[in-house]
Amino acid sequence: MTTLDRDASRTSMFHVKHRLKHRVVAFGALIALTLVATGCTGAVTPPKGWAPPVSIPNDAILVQSGIGRLTTVKSDGTRIADFSLPGSISHDFLGREKEDPSAPLYATPLVDGTAVYVASYSGMVTRLTLDNGTIAQQWAINLHETVVATPVLRGDRLYVSTENGHLQVLNAANGTAISASRPTVGRVWGAPATKDDRIFIGTLDSSEILALNTSNNATIWKHNGTGATAADLVIDGDTLLAPSFDRGIHSLDLATGDQKWAFTGDGWFVGRPLLTKDAIVTGTMSGSMYSLDRSGKQQWKYTAAKSAQNEFRATPILANGTVIAASRNGTFVGLNAATGAEQWTRTVDKAEVDADGVMIGNAVFYTTNDYRLLRLDPASGDIQTFNIQPPSGSK
């Protein structure tokens, strides 16, 4: 099996149907990992990435419009500009350099003014610049490692957690390497969280949460027992929230790593929780949304009808008192933030939604796995669909 074959086999894990029968043996987290996403029928299918749309200057949106391709779009769905990300550099059997095809994005693009930092699945990290919606490349570096987790930008440093547990620190201005370490042997899919001089990383295989010093990458504390996590970690005051495949939301003390409380739901917690003034709102892959208070006590629970087969992976969005929950099967639900009562439900035919949404102005935007842009009205739930892919044959 070639390296490319192995990579393709690994990425196919993103597309395994929930209904596939697997035996959970020693490493339950690995099995859970294969079940996080849907869509595989047994054959290896190309990965598409679940990078969400992000807001950029001038009320525009940056979206992944194809494998290795970014597009800037106006809020009315009008395309502004397209950009193809560089592929990683490899060598053929004669030792000659060649550029491989661009890889999909799972990590969220990081926008810092007119600069955008992008990390592709193949480990290409690129800094782009925006000029009225047009995109240009400033620098690119190949880490030669798979990247799923969203990097963290702190001042002039870009922290990139690779899938195999390495932490690569880059100079944000020019992409040069500052340091590299491997604080964990567990796989890292969720975005780390940072506060003050610490960075917090969650893992899949080793089921541990780590706190590192950002100046030297030294481990400050390590917590075991939260279960495997593929979700972005969230900081809430002096607390770290870690959603887990053990059906729990774990609350850890930032200073010590000790667990403050844990809430158990009815399924895997895969998405990043939404923090509001009064609540922690999060959903499960079993189709339920929960509102918790800051002590982890349940305030309300919404459960979709079994026939809906909803799986909530995307982070909920709060808009004018309405919690918007996007299911992976293309169903969107508006819930009363105070009570959890359903206000509206809409479904987009033949749509799969793995990516988080983004609120821009008075609308919420999502992208589908077939690269459509959805514009949702939070008040009514009405949805407009835009085709954002460049014309066939364009680059």
The 8 nearest C-alpha neighbors of each residue, nearest first, counted from 0:
[[1, 4, 5, 2, 3, 6, 8, 7],
 [0, 2, 4, 3, 5, 6, 7, 8],
 [3, 1, 5, 4, 6, 0, 7, 8],
 [2, 4, 6, 1, 5, 7, 0, 8],
 [5, 3, 1, 7, 2, 6, 0, 8],
 [4, 6, 8, 2, 3, 7, 9, 1],
 [7, 5, 3, 9, 8, 4, 2, 10],
 [6, 8, 4, 10, 5, 9, 3, 11],
 [9, 7, 5, 11, 6, 10, 4, 43],
 [10, 8, 6, 11, 7, 12, 5, 13],
 [9, 11, 7, 12, 8, 13, 46, 6],
 [10, 12, 13, 8, 9, 14, 43, 44],
 [13, 11, 33, 10, 14, 9, 15, 8],
 [12, 14, 36, 11, 10, 15, 33, 35],
 [15, 13, 37, 38, 39, 36, 12, 11],
 [14, 16, 39, 37, 38, 34, 12, 36],
 [17, 15, 37, 18, 38, 19, 39, 14],
 [18, 16, 34, 19, 37, 15, 36, 35],
 [17, 19, 16, 20, 15, 34, 37, 21],
 [20, 18, 16, 17, 21, 15, 34, 40],
 [19, 21, 18, 22, 17, 16, 23, 34],
 [22, 20, 23, 19, 30, 18, 24, 34],
 [23, 21, 24, 20, 30, 27, 25, 19],
 [22, 24, 27, 21, 30, 25, 26, 31],
 [23, 25, 26, 27, 22, 30, 21, 29],
 [26, 24, 27, 23, 28, 29, 30, 22],
 [27, 25, 28, 29, 24, 23, 30, 204],
 [26, 28, 23, 30, 29, 24, 25, 31],
 [27, 29, 31, 26, 30, 227, 204, 32],
 [28, 30, 32, 31, 27, 26, 204, 33],
 [31, 29, 27, 33, 32, 28, 23, 34],
 [30, 32, 28, 34, 29, 33, 27, 35],
 [31, 33, 29, 30, 34, 35, 28, 12],
 [34, 32, 12, 30, 31, 35, 15, 13],
 [33, 35, 31, 32, 36, 17, 15, 16],
 [36, 34, 32, 33, 31, 13, 37, 15],
 [35, 37, 13, 14, 34, 15, 16, 38],
 [38, 36, 16, 14, 15, 39, 17, 13],
 [37, 39, 14, 16, 15, 40, 36, 13],
 [40, 38, 14, 15, 41, 16, 37, 42],
 [41, 39, 42, 38, 15, 16, 43, 14],
 [40, 42, 39, 43, 15, 44, 11, 38],
 [43, 41, 40, 44, 39, 11, 8, 45],
 [42, 44, 11, 8, 41, 45, 7, 39],
 [45, 43, 11, 42, 46, 39, 14, 7],
 [44, 46, 47, 43, 11, 7, 10, 14],
 [47, 45, 10, 48, 44, 11, 103, 13],
 [48, 46, 103, 66, 45, 368, 49, 104],
 [47, 49, 105, 104, 103, 50, 46, 66],
 [48, 50, 105, 354, 353, 51, 104, 47],
 [49, 51, 105, 107, 104, 106, 354, 48],
 [52, 50, 354, 355, 107, 49, 356, 53],
 [51, 53, 62, 61, 357, 60, 356, 365],
 [54, 52, 61, 60, 357, 51, 55, 62],
 [53, 55, 60, 59, 61, 359, 58, 56],
 [54, 56, 59, 60, 58, 61, 53, 57],
 [57, 55, 58, 59, 54, 113, 112, 131],
 [56, 58, 59, 55, 131, 132, 73, 60],
 [59, 57, 56, 55, 74, 60, 54, 359],
 [58, 60, 73, 55, 57, 72, 74, 56],
 [61, 59, 54, 72, 55, 71, 53, 73],
 [60, 62, 71, 53, 52, 70, 54, 72],
 [63, 61, 52, 70, 69, 64, 60, 71],
 [62, 64, 69, 65, 68, 70, 50, 52],
 [65, 63, 370, 388, 69, 68, 62, 70],
 [66, 64, 68, 63, 67, 370, 388, 69],
 [65, 67, 103, 68, 47, 102, 101, 64],
 [68, 66, 101, 103, 102, 84, 83, 65],
 [67, 69, 83, 65, 66, 64, 82, 63],
 [70, 68, 63, 82, 64, 62, 81, 83],
 [71, 69, 81, 62, 80, 61, 64, 82],
 [70, 72, 61, 79, 80, 60, 132, 78],
 [73, 71, 78, 60, 79, 77, 59, 76],
 [72, 74, 59, 77, 75, 76, 60, 78],
 [73, 75, 76, 59, 72, 58, 60, 77],
 [76, 74, 73, 77, 72, 374, 385, 78],
 [77, 75, 73, 74, 385, 72, 78, 387],
 [78, 76, 73, 72, 75, 79, 74, 387],
 [77, 79, 72, 80, 71, 76, 73, 387],
 [80, 78, 71, 72, 132, 77, 73, 133],
 [79, 81, 133, 71, 70, 78, 132, 82],
 [82, 80, 70, 69, 71, 83, 68, 79],
 [81, 83, 69, 68, 70, 134, 84, 80],
 [84, 82, 68, 67, 69, 85, 394, 81],
 [83, 85, 67, 68, 101, 82, 86, 69],
 [86, 84, 101, 83, 87, 123, 67, 100],
 [87, 85, 101, 99, 100, 98, 84, 88],
 [86, 88, 99, 98, 123, 141, 89, 85],
 [87, 89, 98, 97, 99, 86, 96, 90],
 [88, 90, 97, 96, 98, 87, 99, 91],
 [91, 89, 96, 95, 94, 97, 92, 88],
 [90, 92, 94, 93, 95, 96, 89, 97],
 [91, 93, 94, 90, 95, 96, 89, 97],
 [94, 92, 91, 95, 90, 96, 97, 89],
 [95, 93, 90, 91, 92, 96, 89, 97],
 [94, 96, 90, 91, 93, 97, 92, 89],
 [97, 95, 90, 89, 94, 88, 91, 98],
 [98, 96, 89, 88, 90, 99, 95, 91],
 [99, 97, 88, 86, 87, 89, 100, 96],
 [98, 100, 86, 87, 88, 97, 101, 89],
 [101, 99, 86, 102, 98, 87, 85, 67],
 [100, 102, 86, 67, 85, 84, 99, 66],
 [101, 103, 67, 120, 121, 119, 66, 100],
 [104, 102, 66, 67, 48, 47, 120, 119],
 [105, 103, 119, 48, 50, 106, 120, 49],
 [104, 106, 50, 48, 49, 147, 107, 120],
 [107, 105, 149, 148, 50, 147, 104, 118],
 [106, 108, 50, 149, 51, 109, 105, 117],
 [107, 109, 117, 116, 106, 110, 115, 53],
 [110, 108, 116, 115, 107, 111, 117, 152],
 [111, 109, 115, 114, 112, 108, 116, 55],
 [112, 110, 114, 113, 115, 109, 116, 152],
 [111, 113, 114, 110, 56, 55, 115, 129],
 [112, 114, 129, 128, 111, 115, 130, 110],
 [115, 113, 128, 111, 112, 127, 110, 129],
 [114, 116, 110, 127, 109, 126, 111, 128],
 [117, 115, 126, 109, 108, 125, 127, 110],
 [116, 118, 108, 125, 124, 126, 115, 119],
 [119, 117, 124, 123, 106, 122, 125, 146],
 [120, 118, 104, 123, 121, 122, 102, 103],
 [119, 121, 146, 145, 122, 104, 102, 103],
 [122, 120, 145, 119, 102, 123, 144, 146],
 [123, 121, 144, 145, 142, 146, 119, 120],
 [122, 124, 141, 119, 118, 140, 121, 87],
 [125, 123, 118, 140, 139, 117, 122, 141],
 [126, 124, 139, 117, 138, 116, 127, 123],
 [125, 127, 116, 138, 137, 115, 136, 139],
 [128, 126, 136, 115, 137, 135, 114, 125],
 [127, 129, 114, 135, 113, 134, 115, 136],
 [130, 128, 113, 134, 133, 132, 114, 131],
 [129, 131, 133, 132, 134, 128, 113, 135],
 [132, 130, 133, 129, 57, 56, 134, 79],
 [131, 133, 130, 71, 129, 79, 80, 134],
 [132, 134, 130, 80, 129, 131, 135, 79],
 [133, 135, 129, 128, 82, 132, 127, 130],
 [136, 134, 128, 127, 137, 129, 133, 82],
 [135, 137, 127, 138, 126, 128, 134, 125],
 [136, 138, 127, 126, 135, 128, 139, 125],
 [139, 137, 126, 125, 136, 173, 174, 140],
 [140, 138, 125, 124, 126, 123, 174, 141],
 [141, 139, 124, 123, 142, 174, 125, 138],
 [140, 142, 123, 143, 122, 87, 124, 139],
 [141, 143, 122, 144, 123, 140, 124, 145],
 [144, 142, 141, 122, 145, 121, 123, 87],
 [145, 143, 122, 142, 161, 121, 146, 162],
 [144, 146, 121, 122, 120, 162, 161, 147],
 [147, 145, 161, 120, 122, 162, 148, 119],
 [146, 148, 188, 105, 106, 120, 162, 149],
 [149, 147, 188, 190, 189, 106, 146, 150],
 [148, 150, 106, 190, 107, 147, 151, 189],
 [151, 149, 159, 158, 148, 160, 190, 152],
 [150, 152, 158, 157, 153, 159, 149, 191],
 [153, 151, 157, 156, 158, 154, 150, 155],
 [154, 152, 156, 155, 157, 151, 158, 193],
 [153, 155, 156, 152, 157, 171, 170, 151],
 [154, 156, 171, 170, 153, 172, 157, 152],
 [157, 155, 170, 171, 153, 154, 169, 152],
 [156, 158, 152, 169, 171, 168, 151, 170],
 [159, 157, 168, 151, 150, 167, 152, 156],
 [160, 158, 150, 167, 166, 161, 168, 157],
 [161, 159, 166, 165, 148, 167, 150, 164],
 [162, 160, 146, 165, 163, 164, 145, 159],
 [161, 163, 187, 186, 146, 145, 164, 147],
 [162, 164, 186, 161, 165, 184, 185, 187],
 [165, 163, 183, 184, 186, 162, 181, 161],
 [166, 164, 181, 161, 180, 160, 163, 167],
 [167, 165, 160, 180, 179, 159, 181, 161],
 [166, 168, 179, 159, 158, 178, 165, 160],
 [167, 169, 158, 178, 177, 157, 176, 179],
 [170, 168, 176, 157, 177, 174, 175, 156],
 [169, 171, 174, 156, 175, 172, 173, 155],
 [170, 172, 155, 156, 157, 174, 173, 169],
 [171, 173, 170, 174, 155, 156, 175, 126],
 [172, 174, 175, 171, 170, 138, 137, 169],
 [175, 173, 170, 169, 171, 172, 140, 176],
 [176, 174, 170, 169, 173, 177, 171, 140],
 [175, 177, 169, 178, 168, 170, 174, 167],
 [178, 176, 169, 168, 170, 175, 179, 167],
 [179, 177, 168, 176, 167, 180, 169, 166],
 [178, 180, 167, 166, 168, 165, 181, 177],
 [181, 179, 166, 165, 182, 167, 178, 216],
 [180, 182, 165, 183, 164, 166, 184, 179],
 [181, 183, 180, 164, 165, 184, 218, 166],
 [184, 182, 164, 185, 181, 165, 202, 186],
 [183, 185, 164, 163, 186, 181, 182, 205],
 [186, 184, 204, 205, 202, 183, 164, 203],
 [185, 187, 163, 162, 203, 202, 164, 204],
 [186, 188, 162, 202, 164, 189, 203, 185],
 [189, 187, 148, 229, 147, 162, 186, 190],
 [190, 188, 231, 230, 229, 148, 187, 191],
 [189, 191, 231, 148, 149, 232, 150, 192],
 [192, 190, 200, 199, 232, 231, 189, 198],
 [193, 191, 199, 232, 198, 233, 190, 234],
 [194, 192, 198, 197, 199, 191, 195, 196],
 [193, 195, 197, 196, 198, 192, 234, 199],
 [194, 196, 197, 193, 198, 213, 212, 153],
 [197, 195, 213, 212, 194, 198, 214, 193],
 [198, 196, 212, 213, 211, 194, 193, 195],
 [197, 199, 193, 211, 210, 192, 213, 212],
 [198, 200, 210, 192, 191, 209, 193, 211],
 [201, 199, 191, 209, 208, 210, 198, 202],
 [202, 200, 208, 207, 228, 187, 209, 189],
 [203, 201, 187, 185, 186, 206, 228, 207],
 [202, 204, 227, 228, 186, 206, 205, 185],
 [203, 205, 185, 206, 28, 186, 202, 227],
 [204, 206, 185, 207, 203, 202, 227, 184],
 [207, 205, 227, 226, 203, 202, 204, 225],
 [206, 208, 223, 222, 205, 202, 201, 209],
 [209, 207, 201, 222, 200, 221, 202, 223],
 [210, 208, 221, 200, 199, 220, 222, 211],
 [209, 211, 199, 220, 219, 198, 218, 197],
 [212, 210, 218, 198, 219, 216, 217, 197],
 [211, 213, 197, 216, 217, 214, 196, 215],
 [214, 212, 197, 216, 196, 215, 198, 211],
 [213, 215, 212, 216, 196, 217, 197, 211],
 [214, 216, 217, 213, 212, 211, 178, 218],
 [217, 215, 212, 211, 213, 214, 218, 180],
 [218, 216, 212, 211, 215, 219, 213, 182],
 [219, 217, 211, 220, 210, 216, 212, 209],
 [220, 218, 211, 210, 217, 212, 221, 209],
 [221, 219, 210, 218, 209, 256, 255, 222],
 [220, 222, 209, 208, 210, 223, 256, 207],
 [223, 221, 208, 207, 256, 209, 224, 220],
 [224, 222, 207, 225, 206, 208, 221, 226],
 [223, 225, 226, 206, 207, 222, 227, 208],
 [226, 224, 223, 206, 249, 207, 227, 243],
 [225, 227, 206, 245, 224, 243, 244, 228],
 [228, 226, 206, 203, 244, 28, 243, 202],
 [227, 229, 243, 203, 230, 202, 244, 242],
 [228, 230, 189, 188, 269, 203, 231, 227],
 [231, 229, 189, 269, 270, 228, 271, 242],
 [232, 230, 189, 190, 271, 191, 233, 229],
 [231, 233, 241, 192, 191, 240, 230, 190],
 [234, 232, 240, 239, 192, 231, 235, 241],
 [233, 235, 239, 238, 240, 236, 192, 232],
 [236, 234, 238, 237, 239, 233, 240, 274],
 [235, 237, 238, 234, 239, 253, 194, 252],
 [238, 236, 253, 235, 252, 239, 234, 254],
 [239, 237, 252, 235, 253, 236, 251, 234],
 [238, 240, 234, 251, 250, 233, 253, 235],
 [241, 239, 250, 233, 249, 232, 234, 238],
 [240, 242, 249, 232, 248, 243, 239, 250],
 [243, 241, 248, 268, 230, 247, 228, 249],
 [244, 242, 228, 268, 245, 247, 227, 226],
 [243, 245, 267, 246, 227, 228, 268, 226],
 [244, 246, 243, 226, 247, 267, 227, 225],
 [247, 245, 267, 266, 244, 264, 263, 243],
 [246, 248, 263, 262, 243, 245, 249, 242],
 [247, 249, 242, 262, 261, 241, 243, 263],
 [248, 250, 261, 241, 240, 247, 260, 242],
 [249, 251, 240, 260, 259, 239, 258, 261],
 [252, 250, 258, 239, 256, 257, 259, 238],
 [251, 253, 256, 238, 257, 254, 255, 258],
 [254, 252, 238, 237, 256, 255, 239, 251],
 [253, 255, 252, 256, 237, 257, 220, 238],
 [256, 254, 257, 252, 253, 220, 251, 219],
 [255, 257, 252, 251, 253, 222, 254, 220],
 [258, 256, 252, 255, 251, 259, 222, 253],
 [257, 259, 251, 260, 250, 252, 256, 249],
 [260, 258, 250, 251, 257, 252, 261, 249],
 [259, 261, 250, 258, 249, 295, 262, 294],
 [262, 260, 249, 248, 250, 247, 263, 295],
 [261, 263, 248, 247, 295, 264, 249, 260],
 [262, 264, 247, 246, 261, 248, 265, 245],
 [265, 263, 246, 266, 247, 262, 283, 267],
 [264, 266, 246, 285, 263, 283, 267, 287],
 [267, 265, 246, 285, 283, 284, 264, 268],
 [266, 268, 246, 244, 283, 284, 269, 243],
 [267, 269, 283, 242, 243, 246, 244, 270],
 [268, 270, 230, 312, 267, 229, 242, 243],
 [271, 269, 312, 230, 313, 314, 268, 272],
 [270, 272, 231, 314, 230, 273, 232, 269],
 [273, 271, 281, 280, 314, 270, 274, 279],
 [274, 272, 280, 279, 315, 314, 281, 275],
 [273, 275, 279, 278, 272, 280, 276, 235],
 [276, 274, 278, 277, 279, 273, 280, 317],
 [275, 277, 278, 274, 279, 293, 292, 273],
 [278, 276, 275, 292, 279, 293, 274, 291],
 [277, 279, 292, 275, 291, 290, 276, 280],
 [278, 280, 274, 291, 290, 273, 292, 275],
 [281, 279, 290, 273, 289, 272, 278, 291],
 [280, 282, 272, 289, 288, 273, 279, 315],
 [283, 281, 288, 311, 287, 289, 268, 312],
 [284, 282, 268, 285, 266, 311, 267, 287],
 [283, 285, 310, 311, 267, 286, 266, 312],
 [286, 284, 266, 283, 310, 287, 265, 309],
 [285, 287, 309, 310, 284, 303, 283, 311],
 [288, 286, 302, 283, 301, 282, 285, 303],
 [287, 289, 282, 301, 281, 300, 302, 283],
 [290, 288, 300, 281, 280, 299, 282, 291],
 [289, 291, 280, 299, 298, 279, 297, 278],
 [292, 290, 297, 279, 298, 296, 295, 278],
 [291, 293, 278, 295, 296, 294, 279, 298],
 [294, 292, 295, 278, 291, 279, 296, 277],
 [295, 293, 292, 296, 260, 291, 259, 250],
 [294, 296, 291, 292, 293, 262, 297, 260],
 [297, 295, 291, 292, 294, 298, 293, 262],
 [296, 298, 291, 299, 290, 295, 292, 289],
 [299, 297, 291, 290, 296, 292, 300, 289],
 [300, 298, 290, 297, 289, 339, 338, 301],
 [299, 301, 289, 288, 339, 290, 302, 287],
 [302, 300, 288, 287, 339, 289, 303, 299],
 [303, 301, 287, 286, 288, 300, 304, 305],
 [302, 304, 286, 305, 287, 307, 309, 301],
 [305, 303, 306, 307, 302, 308, 309, 286],
 [306, 304, 307, 308, 303, 309, 286, 302],
 [305, 307, 304, 308, 303, 309, 286, 302],
 [308, 306, 305, 309, 304, 303, 330, 286],
 [309, 307, 306, 305, 310, 286, 304, 328],
 [310, 308, 286, 307, 326, 311, 328, 303],
 [311, 309, 284, 286, 326, 327, 285, 312],
 [312, 310, 326, 284, 282, 283, 286, 313],
 [311, 313, 270, 269, 310, 284, 314, 353],
 [314, 312, 355, 270, 354, 311, 325, 315],
 [313, 315, 271, 270, 355, 272, 273, 316],
 [316, 314, 324, 323, 273, 313, 322, 281],
 [315, 317, 323, 322, 318, 314, 324, 273],
 [318, 316, 322, 321, 323, 320, 319, 315],
 [317, 319, 321, 320, 377, 322, 316, 323],
 [320, 318, 321, 317, 377, 378, 322, 336],
 [321, 319, 336, 318, 335, 317, 322, 337],
 [320, 322, 335, 318, 336, 334, 319, 317],
 [323, 321, 317, 334, 336, 316, 333, 335],
 [324, 322, 333, 316, 315, 332, 321, 317],
 [323, 325, 315, 332, 331, 322, 326, 333],
 [326, 324, 331, 330, 313, 311, 332, 323],
 [327, 325, 311, 330, 310, 309, 328, 329],
 [326, 328, 352, 351, 329, 310, 353, 311],
 [329, 327, 351, 326, 330, 350, 309, 352],
 [328, 330, 350, 347, 351, 327, 346, 326],
 [331, 329, 346, 326, 328, 345, 325, 347],
 [332, 330, 325, 345, 344, 324, 346, 326],
 [333, 331, 344, 324, 323, 343, 334, 345],
 [332, 334, 323, 343, 342, 322, 341, 321],
 [335, 333, 341, 322, 339, 340, 321, 342],
 [334, 336, 339, 321, 340, 338, 337, 322],
 [335, 337, 321, 320, 322, 339, 338, 334],
 [338, 336, 335, 339, 320, 340, 299, 334],
 [339, 337, 340, 335, 336, 299, 334, 298],
 [340, 338, 335, 334, 336, 301, 299, 337],
 [339, 341, 335, 334, 338, 342, 301, 336],
 [340, 342, 334, 343, 333, 339, 335, 332],
 [343, 341, 333, 334, 340, 335, 344, 332],
 [344, 342, 333, 341, 332, 380, 345, 379],
 [343, 345, 332, 331, 333, 380, 346, 330],
 [346, 344, 331, 330, 380, 332, 343, 347],
 [345, 347, 330, 329, 331, 348, 344, 328],
 [346, 348, 329, 350, 330, 349, 345, 382],
 [349, 347, 350, 346, 329, 328, 330, 351],
 [348, 350, 347, 351, 329, 328, 346, 369],
 [351, 349, 329, 348, 347, 367, 328, 352],
 [350, 352, 328, 329, 327, 367, 368, 353],
 [351, 353, 327, 367, 354, 329, 368, 350],
 [352, 354, 49, 327, 313, 351, 312, 355],
 [355, 353, 51, 49, 352, 50, 313, 356],
 [356, 354, 313, 51, 314, 365, 353, 357],
 [355, 357, 365, 364, 51, 363, 354, 52],
 [356, 358, 364, 363, 53, 359, 52, 365],
 [359, 357, 363, 362, 364, 360, 356, 361],
 [360, 358, 362, 361, 363, 357, 54, 58],
 [359, 361, 362, 358, 58, 363, 74, 357],
 [362, 360, 359, 363, 358, 376, 377, 318],
 [361, 363, 376, 359, 360, 375, 358, 374],
 [362, 364, 358, 375, 357, 374, 359, 356],
 [363, 365, 374, 357, 356, 373, 375, 358],
 [366, 364, 356, 373, 372, 52, 367, 355],
 [365, 367, 372, 371, 373, 370, 52, 354],
 [368, 366, 352, 370, 371, 369, 351, 350],
 [367, 369, 370, 351, 352, 366, 47, 353],
 [370, 368, 367, 371, 350, 351, 65, 366],
 [371, 369, 367, 64, 368, 366, 65, 372],
 [370, 372, 386, 367, 366, 385, 369, 387],
 [371, 373, 366, 385, 384, 365, 386, 387],
 [374, 372, 384, 365, 364, 383, 366, 375],
 [373, 375, 364, 383, 382, 363, 362, 384],
 [376, 374, 382, 363, 362, 381, 380, 377],
 [375, 377, 380, 362, 381, 378, 379, 382],
 [378, 376, 380, 379, 375, 318, 362, 363],
 [379, 377, 376, 380, 321, 319, 381, 333],
 [380, 378, 381, 376, 377, 343, 375, 342],
 [379, 381, 376, 377, 378, 375, 343, 382],
 [380, 382, 376, 379, 375, 383, 345, 377],
 [383, 381, 375, 374, 380, 373, 376, 384],
 [384, 382, 374, 373, 375, 385, 381, 372],
 [383, 385, 373, 372, 374, 382, 371, 386],
 [386, 384, 372, 76, 371, 387, 373, 383],
 [385, 387, 371, 388, 372, 384, 370, 76],
 [388, 386, 385, 371, 64, 78, 389, 372],
 [387, 389, 64, 386, 390, 370, 65, 371],
 [388, 390, 393, 391, 387, 81, 394, 64],
 [391, 389, 393, 392, 388, 394, 387, 386],
 [390, 392, 393, 389, 388, 394, 65, 387],
 [391, 393, 390, 394, 389, 388, 65, 83],
 [394, 392, 391, 390, 389, 81, 388, 83],
 [393, 392, 83, 82, 81, 389, 68, 391]]
